[in-house]
Amino acid sequence: MRLAWKELKYNWRRYALISIIVLLMMFMVLSLSGLVNGLGRAVSSSVESLDAQSFVLSDDSEKLLTVSNLSDRQYQEITKQTKGKTTSLDVLRTYIQTANSDEKKDAVYFAIDPHSFLSPSNQLAKSKAENPVVLDDAFQEDGIQVGDHIKDASTGVVMSVCGFVSDQMYGHVSVIYMSSDTYASIMKKVNPQAYVKSYHAIAVQSNTPKINVDGTAVYSKSEIINSIPGYRAEQSTITMVIWMLVIITAVIIGIFFYVINLQKEKEFGVLKAIGTSMRQLRQFILCQVLLIASFGAILAAILTQILSYVLPSSMPFYLNGRAEITILLAFVLISLVGGLVSVRRVAKIDPAMIIGGDN
């Protein structure tokens, strides 16, 4: 390690260049990882953030929240069987308009009990305004602020914006949290004659709830998320893209190290001639690769974290800490494997030929 560090300091200009290349390539990989993960989160982040482990849907819903339909009687029976560890959830894809514009904006309503465990913040429960709502902060990019009024595009029901929450998307559309009463008033205006009190789903704070109600089925949160249209296909594509980038980038860095070590064949020949063992040379090469790759990976992680704070909320960007560490470790390990190719080349160097100047 000491010899590797001394050589890095002595030829710092050469290694500064390769360190910058490592940094930029790792920054590219992590940034693209954050962007593609952000796209994946834009499908399901609102469901992932809900403080519920299981969901009860109608047994013919095919695990889709927007398709399920549960009666009030079923809700009451489920509440009794779970001893009150439940709350209702309604999900509706729709459009909204601001008070000063007729332009329609995509939105997904999440209708909840403001005092339940599904509430993303206490803003909804504390608000004294009529029909209060809490919006995903992406709506701020459209100029909507706390205190503004928005209206449901299909019914004209006016709602008061009482707060914002971050990273709340469903099917690539920003979520609006509202009370079940506000949602009911919208549904009554949609179809006054046929309105019947019902729910899309019942959220349960239990991993294995024992529920036996006719016409219902219990699903875990992961099952609900995996059933969101497009989620599985996007996740498999995202995973493939990320790991292809990691492998390609690490291989390129390995080639850089291989070329650098080729340029030092004479130095390695002299070291072997004065008695330096192949084990020491192997440690020397791998320590250099480890130092440069680790340095680039750490700086890239810091820059990517800074980038996540700079990007606007309307741009989906999400850094998964565990996935980020896995990518960085994989990058360093693959770089070390690439460094081993250089070791094989160094092992074939004949000190006698190097010293004698025989090409």
N, C-alpha and C positions, 0 to 999 in steps of 0.2 A: 504493500500500500504506500509506504514512504517513497520508494523509488518511482512509483507511478505518479504520485503527487509532485515530486521534484521535476519530472519530465514535463508534466502539464504546465508547471510554472515557467520552465525554461522556454518551451515553445508555445507560449500562451497565445500568440497571434494565430497560429495554425489551429489550435484547439478552441479558441474563441469563435472561429468561423463555424466549426462543426457543432459547437454548443448552441450557437444561434439557429443553425439549421434544425437541430433536435428540438429546441424550444418552439420554433415556428410550426414544425410538423406536429408536435404534440398538442400545441394550442389549437391547430386546425382540427385535429381528431376530437379533442374535448369539446370544442365549440360546436362542431357538427353533431356530436353526441348530445349536447344540451339542446340543440335545435330539434333533432329528430325525436328525442325523448319528450320535448315540449309538445310536439305534434301528437305523440302518443297520449300524453297527459290531457291534451285538449279534448280527447274523446271521453275520458272517464274520471278526471280529477274531482269533479263534484261528488261522485259516488264514493270514490276512494277516501275522501275527507269526512264522510258521514260517520258519526260515532255510533255505528251499528255493526254487528257482526253477521246478522242474518236478516233475510227479508221473506215475508210471506206474500205470495202472489196467487192469482187464480191458476188452477192447474192446467188451463188451456192457453196460458200466456207465452209459452215457450221461453220463459225466463226474461221476457222483455217488460220493463217497467211501464212503458207507454201503452202496452197492449192489455195489461192486467186490469181486472175490474172486480173489486170486492165490495160486498154490501155492508151496510152499517151493522146488520145483525152478525155477520161474520167477524167484523172488527170487535164487537163486544165480546163474542165468544173467545176470540184469540186473546184479548186483554185479560179475561178471567183465567185462562189456562196458563198464561205467562206471569200472572200476579202483577200486572201493571207495567212490566218492563217493555212496553211497546208504545209506538206512536205512529200516526198515519203519515203517508207521503203521497203526493200527487205530482206527476211530471207531465208537462204539456209544452210541445214545440209550437211557437207562435211568433207574432210580430208586435213591436211596440212603436210608439211615436212620441216625440218630445212635444212640449207645449207650443214651441215656435216653428215647428216643421211638420210637413206632411210626409216626409220620407220615412219609410218603414225600415225598422232594424230587426234583424233576427234575434230571438231570445228564447230561452227555455225557462218556464216557470217551475220552481220547486215549492210546492205548497206544504207548509209544515205548521205544527203548533209552536208558536214563538217561545214558549216556556219549556219545550221538550229538549231532549238530548241531541236532536238533529239541528238545532239552531246554530248557525255558524258564529254568531256573536250575540251579545245582549242588546244590540242596537234595535232589533225588531221588537223585542219585548218592552223596552223602555219608551219607545216612541209613542207620543200622544196624538200624532197626526192621523188623519183618516186614510185608510188603506196604505199603511207604510210598507215599504219594500227595501231590501238590501240587495245591491247589485254587485256583480263581478266588476273589479276595477278597470277592466278593458273598456267599459262604457265611458270612463272618464276621457278616453281619447276622442269620444264623440262630443265632448263639451258638457256632459251631464255632471252636475255637482249636487252635494247634499243640500236639500231644501227645494230642489227642482221638482217639477211634476211631469210625469210621463203618463201615457194612456195606452190601454190595450187597443190595438189597431182594429180588432173585429167588433168590439162592443162599445168602445169609447169610455170604459171605466177609468177614472183618473186615479193615479197612485202617487204617493209622496215618497221621494227618495230620502231615506233616513241614514244611510251609510253604505260603505263599500267593503267587500272582502276580496282577497286575492286568490288567483288560481282556482276559479270555480267555473269549469267548462263541462258541457255534456254534448257529445257528438259534434265537436268543433264549434259549438255555439255557447256564448256567455250565458250564465245562469242568473236568474232573478229570484231571490227568496221572498216569499210572501206568506201571510197567515192563511190558514185554511178558510177563514171567514171571507177574506178578500177573494180567494180563488172561487169559493162558492158563489159569491155575488157575480163574478164573471161568467161562470157556468150557467147561472140562472138567466142571464141576459142572452147567452148564446142560444138557449132553447128553453124558454119559460114554461112551455107546456109539458115537456118530457123530463124536466130535471128531477133526478132522484139522488139523494145523498149516497155517495159511494166513494171508494178510494182506489187508487192504483196499486198501492202496496202498503204493507205494515212492516215497519222497521223494528227489529228486536235486538236488545242488548244481551245477546247470548249466542255462543257458538253452536250449541246443540239444543235448541228449544224443542220441547215435547208438545207438539200442537197436533190435535186431531179434530179438524173442522172440515166438513164436506166441501168439496170444490176448491180446496186450497192446497198449496205445495210450499215447502220451505226450501230456500236456497241460500247458500253462503254468499258473502259479498263478492268473492272472486268469481263465482259462477255468474252472478249478475253482470259484473264488469266484462267477463269474457263473452257474454251474449250481446253486448252492445254492438250494433251493426258496424262492421269494418274494423273492430278492435283487434281481433286475432290476426287478420291479414296485415294490418299496419305494424303490429308488434313483431311479427316474424320478419318482415322486410327491414324494420328498424334495427333489429338485432344483427341481421346479416350485414347490413351496411356498416354498422359500427365496427364489427370484428374484422371485416375485410379491410377497413381503413387502418385498424391497429396492426394487422399482420403486414400489410403492404408498407406502412410507414416504418415499422421495425426492421423489415428486410432492407429497405433503402438505407437506413442508418447502419445496419450491419455491413452493407457494401462500402459505405464511407470508411468505416473502421478497417475493413480489409485493404482498401487502397492505401490508407495511411500507413498501415503496417508493412505493406509491400515497399513503400518508400524508405523504410527503416531496416531493410535487410542487412546492410553493412553493419549497423549498430548492433543488431541481434547476433550477427556472426562474430563480432568482437567480444560481445558478452559471453557467448558460448566458448570462445577460445580461451578466455581467462578463467573459465571454470564455473560459470553460472549454469545451474541446472535447468532442465526443461520445465521442471515444476515451478521454479522461481519465475521463469519467463511467462509461463501460463498465468500465474498469479498477477504478474505485472500487466499483461494485456487485459485480463478480465477486470482488474481493479480500475484501469482507465475507462473501460466501457461502462462499468458500474457507476463511477463518479460522474461521467458526462451524461449518461442516460438519466440518472437520478436527479442531477441538477436541472436538466431540461424538463423533466416530468414535474418537479416541485414548482418551478417557475411557471410552467404552463397551467398548472392547477390554480395558482394564485391569480394569473391573468384572466383565466376563465371565470373565476369567482367575481372578479371586478366587472367583467363583461356582463354577468347576470344582473348586476345592479344598474348598469348603464342602459341596457336595452329597454324599449318601451313595453308596457304591460300588454299591449295588443299583439306583440310578437311572442309566440309560445316558446319559452326557453326554460328547461328544467334540468337541474343537476341532481342526480341521485348519488348521494355520498358513497354508498356501497359499490355501485356500478363504476363510479369514477375511480375509486381505489383499485378495483379489479382491473380496469383498463390500464391504469398506470403500472401496476405490478406486472401485468401481462406484457406491456411494452418493454419494461426493463428486462424481463426474463427472455423475451424473444431477441432483444439486442445482445444479451449475453450469449445466447446460442449462436448468433451471427458472429460474435467475437471468437467463438471456438473454431470457426473456419480459418481465421487468421492464425490461430495456434497451430493448426495442422500444417499451414504453410511454413511457419517459423521452424517447426520440428524438422523439416526437410533441408534446412539451410546447412551447408557444409562450411565450418569455420575455416578450413584450409583453403578453400576456393576463395572466400571473402578476403582473407589476409593476403593470399598470394596474388589477388587482383585478377584471377582467371574468370572471365565472363562466361 
